[in-house]
Amino acid sequence: MKKVVIIGGGLGGLAAAIPLAHAGFDVTLFEQNDHFGGKLMPVKLGDHHFDFGPNTITMPQVFKGVFEGVGERAEDYIRLIKLDTHTRNHFPDGTAIDFLSDPEAMRKQLQTHAPADAERYDAFIKEITRLYGLSETYFFPTVFQSWRDYVSPSLGRAMLQVRPLQTMHSFFGKYFRDPHMRQALDRYATYVGSSPYKAPATFAMIAYLELVQGVYYAEKGNITIAEGFAAVARKKGAVLRHSTAVKRITVNEGKTEGVELADGTTVEADIVILNGDLLSTFPALVDARHRPSFTDAKASSYEPSISAFVVTAGLNTRLDALRHHNVFFSGDYAQEFEDLFQHRRYSEEPTIYISNSSYTDPNVSPTGDNLFILANAPALTPEGKLQLEPEAYKERLYDLLETYGIDIRSHLVEEAIFTPAFIKDHFHAYRGALYGPSSHRKKDAFLRPGNAAKDIRDLYFTGGSTHPGGGSPMVVMSGQNLARRIIAETK
């Protein structure tokens, strides 16, 4: 029985642990924090419960497949609720557009708001469906371990068909002339931590996930997904240890031998899986002499994705103007992304996202709304500087929300602030970035770091900074794909 050590109990690590344990591997997972799920972290303020992230769940089949792949019933662990009217988009001029998972309902809404765009909606849906289909067939199932995995003729043909040279902003502009609709769709670039003015149109497929497949929420909080994964992993025989940090990965003659824990304990392993931000954790855990193909300079050469400035606010009432997902857009979206990526500074007029899961599930916050308030933030400087005063920026967000009629201060019971520095420290995220590398450069969008170490045998990677990319479904796929590959190669 081969022994596998997994470093990091995020969704990718858990998703790998389950099939490996089910297949008979001796699996031990170490997580430094006191919860499993990585950034999918529970936050509790009084009787207000929050998911730190992700708040938007798409591709439910991916999460259910983790349970069903090892003979379990997903509904025994999680209950995913479809949100038909899932996101209300607000604009400075008072316009509001609802994003719906029913294409016919969306088309009818557009007929009132922008009739010309309504006529192109079917063509838009057809094209994003095609983009998604290519990704699902050629990109999602693949584990990239060496350059040979990138030169498949079928993969090459697929890459040329997913609009790699067009930006998301340009792509959406082909179908929509209404500036509000374009801005709302442009926001999908932030799902991969990037700018719509630079990220390739390939990622327009995210619109398919929300506008066709739909948006979901896990009853009692999305954290139940991680809790369900952990429960099944233990049931299948995996040992999960939280509050246990790994100090280094031990390497001898080009092969991993296991790990050394922070308390000095050594744990031997035939295979080590690193589930974490590759750009920060790989250099931190492996001495430079063992990884000549991934030097410190190479790690620092990647452009980081955006980070987040988050306020969790528990209210003593329910605000009628809010839905489950709410976006309050800035008046100059292009300037906001220029601030974030070119100037590396916080926007004075940021777009603000609010998740209010108590709208759907009052039990998670019985006495009032549980508002997860997020503004896009630049990654930390290379020196780790924050570049703002958190309390002042929080007040700025509250001021901007008041211009939309959302009064936080009058109803506030408890609040907490989370900055990019928190994300860096608690999740070992590269410069506090949410998604590892941005997807602005073509090689970072399509050729993300592979899932196996080039210089160290039996050391593998999973998580949002590796293939197939960021976002909770992709991270789960990353862990599942890697586990299947290991199982197949070990037979």
C-alpha positions in Angstrom: 0.0 0.0 0.0 1.6 3.3 -1.1 1.7 6.1 1.4 0.5 9.5 0.3 0.9 12.7 2.2 -1.2 15.7 1.2 -0.1 19.2 2.3 -3.1 21.5 2.6 -6.7 20.7 3.3 -8.3 23.0 0.7 -10.9 21.6 -1.7 -8.2 20.4 -4.1 -6.4 18.4 -1.4 -9.7 16.9 -0.1 -10.8 16.1 -3.6 -7.6 14.1 -4.1 -7.7 12.4 -0.8 -11.1 10.9 -1.2 -10.5 8.7 -4.4 -6.9 7.9 -3.3 -8.1 6.5 0.1 -11.0 4.8 -1.7 -8.5 3.1 -4.0 -6.5 1.7 -1.1 -3.7 4.3 -0.7 -2.6 5.1 2.8 -3.5 8.9 2.9 -2.6 11.4 5.5 -3.5 15.1 5.0 -2.0 18.0 7.0 -3.7 21.4 7.2 -2.2 24.3 9.1 -5.5 26.0 9.9 -8.2 24.8 12.3 -10.7 24.1 9.5 -10.7 22.2 6.2 -11.7 23.9 3.0 -8.9 26.4 2.5 -10.4 29.8 1.6 -13.8 28.2 2.0 -13.6 29.2 5.7 -16.4 29.7 8.2 -16.7 33.1 9.9 -19.0 33.6 12.9 -19.9 36.9 14.4 -22.4 36.4 17.2 -25.3 34.5 15.5 -24.3 35.7 12.1 -22.6 33.0 10.0 -20.6 33.7 6.8 -18.7 31.8 4.1 -15.4 33.5 3.5 -15.4 32.2 0.0 -16.4 31.0 -2.5 -19.9 32.5 -2.2 -20.9 31.6 -5.7 -21.2 27.9 -6.5 -21.4 26.7 -10.1 -20.9 23.3 -11.8 -22.7 21.3 -9.1 -21.9 18.1 -10.9 -18.3 18.5 -10.0 -19.0 18.7 -6.3 -21.5 15.9 -6.4 -19.2 13.8 -8.5 -16.6 13.7 -5.6 -19.1 11.8 -3.5 -20.7 9.7 -6.2 -17.3 8.7 -7.6 -16.6 6.7 -4.4 -20.1 5.2 -4.1 -21.6 7.9 -1.7 -24.8 9.8 -2.1 -24.1 13.5 -2.4 -27.4 14.4 -0.8 -26.3 12.6 2.4 -23.7 15.3 2.8 -24.7 18.5 1.0 -27.9 20.0 -0.4 -27.3 22.4 -3.3 -30.1 24.9 -3.9 -30.4 26.5 -7.3 -30.8 30.3 -7.3 -32.9 31.1 -10.4 -32.6 34.8 -9.9 -29.1 34.7 -8.6 -27.4 38.2 -9.1 -28.8 41.7 -9.1 -26.4 44.1 -10.9 -26.7 47.8 -9.9 -25.3 50.8 -11.8 -24.7 54.4 -10.8 -27.6 55.8 -12.9 -30.1 53.6 -11.1 -30.4 50.9 -13.7 -30.5 47.3 -12.3 -30.1 44.1 -14.3 -30.9 40.7 -12.9 -28.8 37.7 -14.0 -31.0 34.7 -14.4 -30.3 31.0 -15.2 -33.2 30.8 -17.6 -32.1 32.1 -21.0 -35.7 32.8 -22.1 -36.3 35.0 -19.0 -33.0 36.8 -19.6 -34.1 37.4 -23.2 -37.4 38.9 -22.1 -35.6 41.2 -19.6 -33.3 42.4 -22.3 -36.2 43.1 -24.6 -37.3 45.7 -22.2 -33.8 47.0 -21.2 -32.0 46.7 -24.6 -34.1 45.3 -27.4 -31.2 45.1 -29.9 -29.1 43.0 -27.5 -32.1 40.7 -26.9 -32.0 39.8 -30.6 -28.4 38.6 -30.2 -28.9 36.7 -27.0 -29.5 33.3 -28.6 -26.3 33.7 -30.6 -24.4 34.7 -27.5 -25.7 31.6 -25.6 -24.7 29.4 -28.5 -21.2 30.7 -28.6 -20.5 30.5 -24.8 -21.9 27.0 -24.9 -19.4 26.1 -27.6 -16.6 27.6 -25.6 -17.6 25.6 -22.5 -17.9 22.4 -24.5 -14.4 22.7 -25.8 -13.0 23.4 -22.3 -15.0 20.5 -20.8 -13.7 18.1 -23.5 -10.0 19.1 -23.8 -8.9 21.2 -20.9 -10.7 20.3 -17.7 -9.9 16.5 -17.6 -6.2 16.9 -18.4 -3.4 16.6 -15.9 -0.3 18.4 -17.2 2.9 16.6 -16.0 5.4 17.4 -18.8 5.7 19.3 -22.0 4.4 16.3 -23.9 0.9 16.8 -22.4 0.8 20.3 -24.0 1.6 19.2 -27.6 -1.4 17.0 -28.2 -2.7 17.8 -31.7 -6.3 17.7 -30.5 -5.5 20.0 -27.6 -3.7 22.4 -30.0 -6.7 22.5 -32.3 -9.0 23.2 -29.4 -6.9 26.0 -28.1 -7.2 27.8 -31.5 -11.0 27.5 -31.3 -11.5 29.1 -27.9 -10.8 32.7 -29.0 -7.3 33.0 -27.3 -6.4 36.2 -29.1 -9.6 38.2 -28.3 -10.2 39.8 -24.9 -13.3 39.2 -22.8 -14.4 42.8 -23.1 -14.1 42.6 -26.9 -16.0 39.4 -27.1 -18.9 40.6 -25.0 -19.0 43.8 -27.1 -19.7 41.7 -30.1 -23.1 40.7 -28.7 -24.1 43.6 -26.4 -24.1 47.3 -27.1 -25.7 48.2 -23.8 -22.9 49.4 -21.5 -24.6 48.0 -18.4 -24.9 44.5 -19.8 -21.3 44.6 -21.0 -20.0 45.8 -17.7 -22.0 43.1 -15.8 -20.5 40.4 -18.1 -17.0 41.9 -17.9 -17.1 41.1 -14.2 -16.6 37.4 -15.0 -12.9 38.1 -15.5 -12.6 38.7 -11.8 -13.6 35.0 -11.3 -10.1 34.2 -12.5 -8.5 37.2 -10.8 -8.0 39.1 -14.0 -9.1 42.2 -16.0 -11.7 41.8 -18.8 -9.6 44.1 -20.9 -6.7 41.7 -20.9 -8.0 38.2 -20.1 -8.7 36.0 -23.2 -12.3 35.6 -24.4 -12.0 31.9 -23.6 -13.1 32.7 -20.0 -16.4 34.0 -21.4 -17.5 30.4 -20.8 -18.0 31.4 -17.2 -21.1 33.2 -18.4 -22.4 29.8 -19.6 -22.0 28.4 -16.1 -24.1 31.1 -14.5 -26.5 32.0 -17.3 -27.2 28.4 -18.5 -26.2 25.9 -15.9 -27.1 28.1 -13.0 -25.8 29.4 -9.7 -26.1 27.3 -6.5 -25.8 27.6 -2.7 -25.2 24.9 -0.2 -27.9 24.9 2.5 -26.4 25.8 5.9 -23.5 27.5 4.1 -21.1 26.6 1.3 -18.7 25.5 4.1 -20.7 22.3 4.2 -19.1 21.2 1.0 -15.7 21.1 2.6 -17.2 19.5 5.7 -18.8 16.8 3.5 -15.6 16.2 1.7 -13.7 15.8 5.0 -16.3 13.4 6.3 -16.1 11.2 3.2 -12.3 11.2 3.2 -12.3 10.0 6.8 -14.9 7.4 6.0 -12.7 6.0 3.2 -9.8 5.8 5.6 -7.8 9.0 5.1 -6.3 10.6 8.2 -7.0 14.3 8.3 -5.0 16.5 10.7 -5.8 20.2 11.1 -3.8 22.7 13.0 -0.7 20.9 11.8 1.8 22.9 9.7 4.4 21.3 7.4 7.9 22.8 7.6 9.5 21.3 4.5 9.2 18.5 1.9 12.1 16.1 2.2 13.9 15.3 -1.0 16.7 12.8 -1.7 18.4 12.2 -5.1 15.6 13.8 -7.0 12.8 12.0 -5.2 10.4 13.1 -2.5 10.7 11.1 0.7 8.0 12.7 2.8 7.6 15.8 4.9 8.9 17.4 8.1 6.3 19.0 10.3 6.7 22.2 12.2 7.3 20.4 15.4 10.2 18.4 13.9 8.3 15.2 13.3 9.2 13.5 10.0 6.6 11.6 8.0 7.7 9.3 5.3 5.7 9.0 2.1 6.0 7.4 -1.4 4.0 10.3 -2.9 3.5 13.9 -1.8 0.8 16.2 -3.1 1.1 19.9 -2.4 -2.3 21.5 -2.3 -1.5 25.2 -2.0 -0.5 28.3 -3.8 2.4 26.9 -5.9 4.1 30.3 -6.2 4.6 30.7 -2.5 4.4 27.2 -1.0 6.7 25.3 -3.3 9.7 27.7 -2.8 8.9 27.8 1.0 8.8 24.0 1.4 11.5 22.8 -1.0 15.1 24.0 -0.9 16.1 25.8 -4.1 18.8 23.3 -5.1 16.1 20.6 -5.5 14.0 22.7 -7.9 16.2 24.2 -10.7 13.2 24.3 -13.0 11.2 26.4 -10.6 13.6 29.0 -9.1 12.6 31.8 -6.7 13.1 34.2 -9.6 10.6 32.2 -11.8 8.0 32.2 -9.0 8.3 35.9 -8.5 8.1 36.6 -12.3 4.4 35.7 -12.4 1.9 38.6 -12.3 -0.4 38.0 -9.4 -4.1 37.9 -9.7 -6.3 40.3 -7.9 -6.9 40.0 -4.1 -9.8 41.1 -2.0 -10.7 43.6 0.7 -13.5 42.0 2.6 -15.9 43.2 5.4 -18.3 40.7 7.1 -21.1 42.7 8.5 -23.9 41.3 10.7 -27.1 43.4 10.7 -30.1 43.6 13.0 -32.5 43.7 10.2 -33.1 42.5 6.6 -32.6 45.0 3.8 -35.3 44.7 1.3 -33.1 46.0 -1.5 -30.7 43.0 -1.3 -30.9 39.6 -3.0 -28.5 36.7 -2.5 -25.8 38.0 -4.8 -25.5 41.8 -5.4 -23.1 43.9 -7.4 -22.8 47.6 -7.2 -20.7 48.8 -10.1 -18.3 51.6 -10.4 -18.9 54.3 -12.9 -15.5 53.7 -14.6 -14.7 50.0 -14.8 -11.7 50.5 -17.1 -10.1 52.9 -14.6 -10.8 50.4 -11.7 -8.8 47.7 -13.5 -6.1 50.1 -14.4 -5.8 51.1 -10.8 -5.6 47.4 -9.7 -3.1 46.1 -12.2 -1.2 49.0 -13.7 -0.9 51.3 -10.7 -1.2 48.5 -8.0 -3.5 50.7 -5.9 -7.0 50.5 -4.5 -9.7 52.1 -6.5 -11.4 55.2 -5.1 -14.6 54.0 -6.7 -14.5 50.2 -6.5 -17.2 47.8 -7.7 -18.7 46.3 -4.5 -20.0 42.7 -4.3 -22.3 41.7 -1.5 -23.3 38.1 -0.7 -26.3 37.9 1.6 -26.9 34.2 2.0 -29.5 34.7 4.6 -31.8 35.9 1.8 -32.0 32.3 0.7 -31.2 30.6 4.1 -32.4 32.7 7.0 -31.2 30.1 9.5 -27.5 31.0 8.9 -28.2 34.5 10.3 -31.6 34.5 12.1 -31.6 38.0 13.5 -30.6 40.0 10.4 -28.6 40.0 7.2 -25.1 38.4 7.0 -23.3 40.6 4.5 -20.1 39.5 2.9 -18.9 42.7 1.3 -16.0 42.5 -1.1 -14.1 45.0 -3.2 -11.4 44.0 -5.7 -7.9 44.7 -4.3 -4.5 44.8 -5.7 -2.1 42.1 -4.6 0.4 43.1 -2.0 3.7 44.7 -3.0 6.6 42.3 -3.3 7.7 43.7 0.1 4.2 42.8 1.5 2.9 46.3 2.0 -0.8 46.8 2.2 -1.1 50.3 0.7 -4.1 51.5 2.6 -5.7 52.0 6.1 -8.3 49.3 6.4 -10.8 51.2 8.6 -10.8 54.2 6.3 -11.4 52.0 3.2 -14.2 50.1 5.0 -15.9 53.5 5.7 -15.4 54.4 2.0 -17.3 51.2 1.0 -20.1 52.0 3.4 -20.3 55.6 1.9 -20.5 54.2 -1.6 -23.2 51.7 -0.7 -25.2 54.5 0.8 -25.3 56.2 -2.6 -27.2 53.1 -3.7 -29.6 53.2 -0.7 -27.8 50.5 1.2 -27.4 51.7 4.8 -25.0 49.5 6.7 -24.1 51.7 9.7 -27.6 52.2 11.0 -28.2 48.4 11.3 -24.7 47.2 12.1 -24.3 44.7 15.0 -20.9 43.2 14.4 -18.2 43.4 11.7 -14.8 42.1 10.8 -12.3 43.2 8.2 -10.1 40.9 6.1 -7.3 42.3 3.9 -4.9 40.8 1.3 -2.4 40.5 4.2 -4.8 38.2 6.0 -5.2 36.1 2.8 -1.5 35.9 2.4 -0.8 34.9 6.0 -3.7 32.4 6.5 -3.6 30.7 3.2 0.0 31.2 2.1 -1.3 33.0 -1.0 1.3 34.6 -3.2 1.2 38.3 -2.3 -2.3 37.8 -1.1 -3.6 37.0 -4.6 -6.8 34.9 -4.7 -6.0 32.9 -7.8 -2.2 32.6 -8.1 -1.1 34.0 -11.5 -3.4 36.3 -13.4 -4.6 35.2 -16.8 -3.4 38.2 -18.7 -0.5 36.6 -20.5 -1.4 33.8 -22.8 1.0 31.3 -21.2 -0.5 32.0 -17.8 -4.1 31.7 -19.1 -3.5 28.4 -21.0 -0.2 27.0 -19.7 -0.5 27.3 -16.0 2.1 25.5 -13.9 1.7 21.8 -14.3 0.5 19.2 -11.8 3.9 17.5 -11.3 7.3 18.7 -10.2 9.8 18.7 -13.1 12.8 18.0 -10.9 11.4 15.9 -8.1 9.8 12.5 -8.7 6.5 11.7 -7.0 5.8 15.3 -6.0 2.5 16.6 -7.4 0.6 19.8 -7.3 -3.1 20.7 -7.1 -5.0 23.9 -6.4 -6.0 27.1 -8.1 -2.5 28.2 -9.1 -2.0 25.0 -11.2 -4.0 23.5 -14.1 -6.9 23.8 -14.8 -7.0 27.1 -12.8 -8.8 29.1 -10.1 -12.3 28.9 -8.9 -13.7 26.2 -6.6 -15.0 23.8 -9.4 -11.6 23.9 -11.1 -9.7 23.3 -7.9 -11.9 20.3 -7.2 -11.3 19.0 -10.7 -7.6 19.5 -10.2 -7.6 17.2 -7.2 -9.8 14.6 -8.8 -7.8 14.5 -12.1 -4.6 14.2 -10.2 -5.9 11.3 -8.0 -7.1 9.4 -11.1 -3.8 9.8 -12.8 -1.8 8.6 -9.7 -4.2 5.6 -9.4 -3.8 4.7 -13.1 0.0 5.0 -13.0 0.3 2.9 -9.8 -1.7 0.0 -11.0 
